[in-house]
Amino acid sequence: MAKPRYIPRTNDTVTVEGVNGRFVVVGVDASTKTALVQTTTTPPIVQRASWTTLSYLDESQNAARIVREATEQK
């Protein structure tokens, strides 16, 4: 089954395929189907990513990730 199409919006929290970490969408270019994403860590780094590599990270996914990471470290 094909991956559902995700169209990013400014301020969405996302993950980028093949890159560790969380990002925030800071800009969207519909003509090239790319988004500018910024790391949530310091210093903030902005990079361009194709829409096909982005996945929306909702709060329930974020909570599950935090629990998983906390239990893996023990």
C-alpha positions, 0 to 999 in steps of 0.5 A: 500500500502506498504511503498516504500523501502528507502535505505539510503546513507551517508549524507542523512537527514532523520527522524526516525519513533517514534523519534522526530527530524532530523538526518544525516546518518553517516554510512550504513551497508547493511548486517544488513540493518541498518544505523548509524544516528546522531542528528543534535542538540548539543551534537551530538548523534549517534544511529543505526536504521533499514532501515525500520524506516527511511524516507528521508527528502528532502528540500521541506519537511524540508521547510514545517516542518519549516513553520508548526512549526512556525505557530503552536507556534503562 
